[in-house]
């Protein structure tokens, strides 16, 4: 007797289970981009800076914190994942003419939208926090004729993060020696001063979320939790360009803020020579001959940060040139520091670059943006001598690294240091659950070069929530059909004095 269709499907499913476990279920497990998760957008001539992410974002009126324009308007549509509610927080509000200048908030979908409230004046006249009982909302801004007024800055996240702060919050706004807050996406482009660096700490007057981006604790396009410990202040804070944020030199302060990290931010040996010269290679290098016939070689082995003399310079200027560093073994890389030639006579530096990585030096992957599939273009140096740092969020786990210049001034030339660690270390003194940390994707003997390092979940756990309910439903449905048919034939079977052992077995199994 041939099996019913449902039984055949179940049989094939069981047979295919090992194959399914060997596959990555990309459509189910891959993180969605903001375009897939949300239809958030803004339109109108009064729109200012905005970054509307799937989980958080920031928006401002045009020209903020300067005077917003006359007779302008803007409408923002915000949507977070289903099942979530929206939490809003004003960082600033300064709308002078309430009759003609106002902000209206609506909740719900476009087909069933209701007005939540109208806002104008300043922060002293309204509540800074707004809870929207929906995962969709609309914000409308309108201005008439006015003379002054900064407009507004507003941030949002989901209701699961009530500890939201805005891009304007500073370290000196908090007295606690240790605290955790949630930064929205989009603070990088908001005006706010940052003084210091992650290695020494930041002046307590620094804008917290912007400083966290500078420190490499969060990404601007995603935001996230930051953990802060306040320490005794320094006499001076040094400035450095990092992750697209320029920190300025700062003066003496009573307190400084230090971000909790995983401790994976140590130099990996370019400057100190732990990485040997034969471990540094390039597509080509330039040789310069001076007026006396003396030849200077800008070879890849000279691409060491803070070492006097020339660095590495490519013989050709093209986006196909690269500098390659062999770490000797797989390590976690959390960032890179670069500079230009460092020689006043040679004003060479790389403005932008890509990064690729490999385990074996044969198969290479280009580092991509964390929230989409685009190759990431890193902001490099702005002159020949200043240091610039970029962090890898998420970290890279690889042995080989290539820096691939994309744009440059005069000639491709650079010096480099990689930062990271052999293994991720725990953090002490800060709440572990909210630390931005790197979870190990695999054990040392597993071959994987994916840049995203997250906690590994086995295939069985990934699929069980999807397949087990289906399998149970199919099994119960089949048993029900067989029992029903057996019960209908029971009278005929009893009259002949026979009773199907198969039916009796199914009845006992069902009961």
C-alpha positions in Angstrom: 0.0 0.0 0.0 1.5 3.4 -1.0 1.9 6.1 1.7 -0.5 9.1 1.8 1.0 12.4 0.6 1.4 13.7 4.1 3.3 10.6 5.2 5.5 10.9 2.1 6.3 14.5 2.9 7.1 13.6 6.5 9.4 10.8 5.4 11.2 13.0 2.9 11.5 15.7 5.6 13.2 13.3 8.0 15.5 12.0 5.3 16.5 15.6 4.4 17.1 16.7 8.0 20.9 16.3 8.0 21.1 18.2 4.7 19.0 21.0 6.2 21.2 21.2 9.2 24.3 21.6 7.0 22.8 24.7 5.3 22.6 28.2 6.5 19.0 29.2 6.4 19.8 32.7 5.1 16.3 34.0 4.6 15.4 33.2 8.2 18.6 34.0 10.0 20.2 36.9 8.1 19.7 40.3 9.8 17.3 42.4 7.9 18.3 45.8 6.6 16.4 48.9 7.7 14.6 48.9 4.3 13.2 45.4 4.9 12.2 46.0 8.5 10.7 49.5 8.2 9.3 52.0 5.8 10.7 55.0 7.9 11.3 58.0 5.7 11.0 61.8 5.7 9.8 64.3 3.0 9.4 68.0 2.8 11.5 71.2 2.6 11.7 71.6 6.4 13.4 68.2 7.0 16.8 68.5 8.7 19.3 65.8 9.7 17.6 62.4 10.0 18.7 58.8 10.4 15.6 56.6 10.7 16.8 53.1 11.6 14.6 50.0 12.3 15.2 50.1 16.0 16.1 53.7 16.7 16.8 57.0 15.0 17.2 60.8 15.2 15.5 63.6 13.3 15.8 67.4 13.4 14.3 70.4 11.8 16.2 72.0 9.0 19.3 74.1 9.9 19.2 72.8 13.5 20.5 74.2 15.9 20.4 77.3 13.7 17.1 79.1 13.0 14.6 76.9 11.2 13.3 78.3 7.9 10.0 80.2 7.3 7.1 78.6 5.6 8.5 75.1 5.6 7.1 71.6 6.3 8.3 68.1 6.8 6.6 64.7 7.5 8.4 61.7 8.9 6.9 58.2 8.8 8.4 55.9 11.4 7.9 52.1 11.7 9.6 49.7 14.1 9.2 45.9 14.0 5.8 44.5 14.7 5.1 43.7 18.4 7.2 46.7 19.5 6.0 50.1 20.7 7.7 53.5 20.0 9.4 55.5 22.7 10.2 59.2 21.8 12.5 61.6 23.6 13.0 65.3 22.9 16.5 66.6 23.1 15.5 70.1 22.2 12.4 72.1 21.3 12.3 75.8 20.4 9.3 76.7 18.2 8.4 80.3 18.7 5.0 80.8 17.2 2.6 78.1 18.4 -0.2 79.2 16.0 1.9 78.7 12.9 4.9 76.7 14.1 4.2 73.3 15.6 5.0 69.6 15.7 2.2 67.1 15.4 2.5 63.5 16.3 0.1 60.8 15.0 0.0 57.1 16.0 -1.1 54.1 14.0 -1.0 53.2 10.3 -1.8 55.6 7.4 -5.3 53.9 7.1 -6.1 54.2 10.8 -4.1 57.1 12.2 -5.1 59.2 15.2 -3.5 62.4 16.5 -1.5 62.0 19.7 -0.7 65.6 20.4 0.6 69.0 19.2 3.9 70.4 20.5 5.4 73.9 20.4 7.2 76.4 22.7 10.1 74.9 24.6 11.0 71.9 26.7 9.9 73.6 29.9 6.3 73.4 28.7 6.1 69.8 27.6 7.1 66.3 28.7 10.4 65.3 27.2 9.3 61.6 26.9 6.5 60.3 24.8 5.2 56.7 24.7 3.4 55.6 21.5 1.1 52.6 21.8 1.9 51.4 18.2 4.8 50.3 16.1 3.9 52.9 13.5 3.6 56.7 13.7 3.9 59.9 11.8 5.5 63.2 12.8 4.5 66.5 11.0 6.4 69.7 11.3 5.1 73.1 10.0 6.5 76.6 10.2 5.1 80.0 9.3 6.7 83.4 9.7 9.1 83.8 12.6 12.4 85.6 13.5 14.2 83.1 15.7 13.9 79.5 17.0 16.2 76.5 16.9 13.5 74.1 15.9 13.8 70.6 17.5 15.8 67.5 17.9 13.9 64.2 18.6 15.1 60.7 19.0 13.2 57.4 19.2 13.7 53.8 20.0 11.5 50.9 20.9 9.7 50.6 24.3 12.1 47.9 25.4 14.8 50.7 25.9 13.3 53.2 28.3 16.9 54.3 29.2 17.1 56.2 25.8 19.2 59.4 25.8 19.5 61.9 22.9 22.5 63.1 20.9 22.7 66.2 23.1 23.3 64.4 26.4 26.7 64.9 27.9 28.7 63.2 30.6 28.4 66.0 33.1 24.6 65.6 33.0 25.0 62.5 35.2 26.4 62.3 38.7 26.5 58.5 39.1 30.1 57.0 39.1 28.8 54.2 36.8 25.8 54.0 34.6 24.4 52.6 31.3 22.4 54.3 28.7 20.9 53.6 25.2 22.1 55.8 22.3 19.9 56.3 19.3 21.1 55.9 15.7 22.2 59.1 14.0 24.2 61.1 16.5 27.4 61.4 14.4 26.2 64.3 12.3 24.6 66.2 15.2 26.6 69.2 16.6 28.3 68.2 19.8 31.9 68.5 21.1 34.1 65.5 21.9 37.4 65.8 23.7 39.7 62.8 24.3 40.1 59.2 23.0 39.2 55.7 24.1 42.6 54.9 25.4 42.7 57.7 28.1 39.0 58.6 28.3 36.9 61.6 27.4 36.3 65.0 29.0 33.1 64.8 31.0 31.6 67.6 28.9 31.7 65.5 25.8 28.5 64.5 24.0 28.1 60.9 25.2 26.7 59.1 22.1 29.1 61.0 19.7 32.0 60.0 22.0 30.8 56.4 22.0 30.9 56.4 18.2 34.4 57.9 18.3 35.5 55.3 20.8 34.2 52.5 18.5 31.7 51.3 21.1 28.6 51.7 18.9 27.9 52.3 15.2 26.2 55.5 14.2 23.7 53.7 11.9 22.6 51.4 14.7 23.1 53.1 18.0 23.1 50.9 21.1 23.9 50.5 24.7 26.9 52.2 26.3 28.4 51.6 29.7 30.2 54.4 31.4 32.5 54.8 34.4 33.5 58.2 35.6 37.1 58.7 36.8 39.2 61.5 38.0 39.8 64.1 35.2 43.0 64.6 33.3 45.0 67.8 32.8 44.8 67.5 29.1 42.8 65.5 26.5 44.3 64.7 23.1 42.2 64.9 19.9 42.1 62.3 17.1 40.0 61.5 14.1 38.2 58.2 14.7 35.2 56.6 13.0 34.4 59.8 11.2 34.3 61.9 14.4 37.0 64.4 15.2 37.7 64.9 18.9 39.3 68.1 20.0 42.1 68.8 22.4 40.5 69.4 25.8 41.6 71.2 28.9 41.7 70.2 32.6 38.4 68.7 34.0 37.4 67.3 37.4 36.0 64.1 35.8 36.5 62.0 32.7 34.3 59.3 31.2 35.6 55.9 30.2 33.5 53.5 28.1 33.2 49.8 29.1 34.7 47.6 26.4 35.9 44.0 26.1 39.6 44.9 26.4 40.2 43.8 22.9 42.0 47.0 21.7 45.7 46.4 22.0 48.3 47.1 19.3 49.1 43.9 17.4 52.8 44.5 16.7 53.4 46.7 13.6 55.0 49.5 15.6 56.9 47.2 18.1 58.2 44.9 15.4 56.3 41.8 16.6 55.1 41.4 13.0 58.2 40.7 11.0 59.1 42.4 7.7 58.5 39.3 5.6 54.9 39.3 7.0 54.1 42.6 5.3 53.6 42.6 1.6 52.1 44.8 -1.1 51.2 44.8 -4.8 54.0 47.2 -5.5 56.2 49.9 -3.9 57.8 53.1 -4.9 61.5 54.0 -5.1 62.5 57.6 -5.0 65.8 59.0 -6.2 67.0 62.3 -4.8 69.1 65.0 -6.5 72.3 63.2 -5.3 71.3 59.9 -6.8 70.4 58.4 -3.4 67.5 55.9 -3.7 64.9 55.7 -1.0 62.7 52.6 -1.0 59.1 53.0 0.3 58.7 49.2 0.8 55.8 47.5 2.6 58.0 46.6 5.5 58.2 50.3 6.4 54.5 50.7 6.9 54.8 50.8 10.6 53.0 53.4 12.6 55.1 55.9 14.7 58.4 54.6 13.2 60.5 57.4 11.7 61.3 57.6 8.0 59.1 56.9 4.9 56.2 54.5 5.0 54.8 52.3 2.3 54.0 53.9 -1.0 52.6 52.2 -4.1 54.5 52.3 -7.4 51.2 52.9 -9.2 48.2 54.9 -8.2 45.1 52.7 -8.7 42.4 51.2 -6.6 43.8 47.8 -7.2 46.9 48.4 -5.0 46.9 46.9 -1.5 49.0 46.5 1.6 48.8 43.0 3.2 49.7 42.0 6.8 50.1 38.4 8.0 49.4 38.2 11.7 50.9 34.7 11.9 47.7 33.2 13.3 44.0 34.1 13.5 43.2 37.0 15.8 40.4 39.3 16.6 40.8 42.6 15.0 38.7 45.5 16.4 40.3 48.4 14.6 43.0 50.0 12.5 45.0 53.2 12.9 46.6 54.9 9.8 48.6 57.9 9.0 50.1 59.3 5.8 53.8 59.6 4.8 54.6 61.6 8.0 57.3 63.4 6.0 56.7 67.2 5.3 58.5 66.9 1.9 56.1 64.2 0.8 52.5 65.2 1.4 51.1 61.8 0.6 48.1 60.2 2.3 45.2 57.8 1.7 41.7 59.5 2.0 39.5 56.4 1.8 40.1 52.6 1.8 38.5 49.2 1.9 39.6 46.3 4.1 39.6 42.6 3.1 40.6 39.6 5.2 41.4 35.9 4.8 42.3 32.8 6.9 44.6 31.2 4.4 45.8 34.1 2.2 43.9 32.6 -0.8 40.2 33.2 -0.3 39.4 36.9 0.6 36.3 38.6 1.8 35.7 42.4 1.8 34.5 43.9 5.0 30.9 45.1 4.6 28.5 47.4 6.4 26.9 45.9 9.4 23.3 46.7 8.4 23.5 46.0 4.7 25.6 44.1 2.1 27.6 47.1 0.8 31.3 47.1 1.0 32.4 49.5 3.7 34.5 52.5 2.6 36.5 53.7 5.6 37.4 57.3 6.1 41.1 57.6 6.1 43.5 60.5 6.7 42.9 64.2 6.0 46.6 65.1 5.9 50.1 63.5 5.8 50.8 63.3 9.5 47.7 63.0 11.7 46.5 59.7 13.1 43.1 58.3 12.1 41.4 55.3 13.7 38.6 53.2 12.4 36.9 50.4 14.4 35.5 47.1 13.1 32.0 46.6 14.4 31.6 43.7 14.3 35.2 42.5 14.7 37.2 40.6 12.2 38.5 37.1 13.0 41.2 36.3 10.5 45.0 35.9 10.0 45.5 38.1 6.9 44.4 41.7 6.4 44.6 43.8 3.3 44.2 47.6 3.2 43.0 48.6 -0.3 43.2 52.4 -0.9 40.3 53.9 -2.9 41.2 57.6 -2.9 44.4 59.5 -2.0 46.2 62.8 -2.2 49.3 63.0 -4.5 50.3 59.3 -4.0 49.2 56.2 -2.2 51.2 56.2 1.0 50.5 55.1 4.6 51.7 53.7 7.9 49.4 51.3 9.8 48.8 49.7 13.2 46.2 47.0 13.8 44.4 46.8 17.1 42.7 43.7 18.6 43.6 40.7 20.8 44.3 37.0 20.8 41.0 36.3 22.5 38.1 38.2 23.9 38.5 39.1 27.5 35.7 39.7 30.0 35.1 43.2 31.5 35.2 43.9 35.2 33.6 46.8 37.0 30.6 47.2 34.6 27.3 45.4 34.2 28.2 42.5 31.9 24.7 42.2 30.3 24.8 45.6 28.7 28.5 45.7 27.5 29.1 46.0 23.8 31.2 42.9 23.4 32.3 40.3 20.9 31.0 36.7 21.4 33.1 34.0 19.9 31.4 32.5 16.8 33.4 29.3 16.8 36.0 27.3 18.6 39.6 27.5 17.4 39.3 24.4 15.2 36.4 25.7 13.2 37.2 27.3 9.8 35.3 30.5 9.4 36.2 34.0 8.2 32.8 35.8 8.4 33.3 39.3 9.8 30.2 39.0 12.0 31.2 37.5 15.3 28.1 36.6 17.3 27.2 33.8 19.7 27.0 30.5 17.7 23.7 28.8 17.7 23.5 25.2 16.4 21.4 24.2 13.5 19.1 22.1 15.6 18.3 25.1 17.8 17.8 27.3 14.8 15.4 24.9 13.1 13.6 23.4 16.0 11.2 26.3 16.5 10.1 26.1 12.9 10.1 22.4 12.0 9.0 20.7 15.3 5.5 22.3 15.3 5.0 21.4 11.6 6.2 17.8 12.2 3.9 17.3 15.2 0.9 18.8 13.4 1.5 16.5 10.4 1.9 13.4 12.6 -1.2 14.1 14.7 -3.2 14.8 11.5 -2.2 11.5 9.9 -3.0 9.6 13.1 -6.4 11.3 13.3 -7.3 10.3 9.7 -6.3 6.7 10.2 -8.2 6.4 13.5 -11.3 8.0 12.0 -11.2 5.5 9.1 -10.6 2.6 11.5 -13.6 3.6 13.7 -15.9 3.8 10.7 -14.9 0.2 9.7 -15.1 -1.0 13.3 -18.6 -2.4 13.0 -17.8 -4.5 9.9 -14.6 -5.7 11.5 -16.4 -6.7 14.8 -19.1 -8.6 12.9 -16.5 -10.9 11.4 -14.9 -11.3 14.8 -11.7 -9.6 13.8 -10.4 -6.4 15.1 -7.5 -4.6 13.4 -4.4 -4.8 15.5 -3.2 -1.8 13.6 -6.2 0.3 14.6 -6.0 -0.8 18.2 -2.3 0.2 18.2 -3.2 3.6 16.8 -6.0 4.1 19.3 -3.7 3.4 22.2 -1.1 5.7 20.7 -3.6 8.5 20.3 -4.9 8.1 23.8 
